Amino acid sequence: MLDELLLASAGRFVSVTFTKRDGSSRVMNGRLGVTKYLKGGVSTLNPDTYITLYDTVSKGYRAVNRATIQSVTFGGVTHVAV
């Protein structure tokens, strides 16, 4: 459900808290739909499993596993997984 809220952010800045592959938690600030820095090629990530965000702090694209999203904040509202 939080992944659907993230997709509904429609390009607005979002903050996502999720569990990384190594088990640690990460907070990432970014946006969906950024295409300015793409260099061509095709994403090999399964869109049913991962959401690609542009991380505005690290200045790069990052993949977030939909199943490990803990919270999503956008528009001044925080949505937390139950």
Number of C-alpha atoms within 10 A of each C-alpha: 11 20 20 9 14 25 13 12 16 12 14 13 17 21 17 23 18 21 17 15 10 6 9 8 14 12 13 20 18 23 21 20 13 14 9 6 10 10 7 6 6 7 8 6 11 9 12 8 12 16 17 18 22 21 20 13 9 11 10 12 18 15 15 21 19 19 13 18 21 19 19 23 19 17 9 7 8 12 16 13 10 6
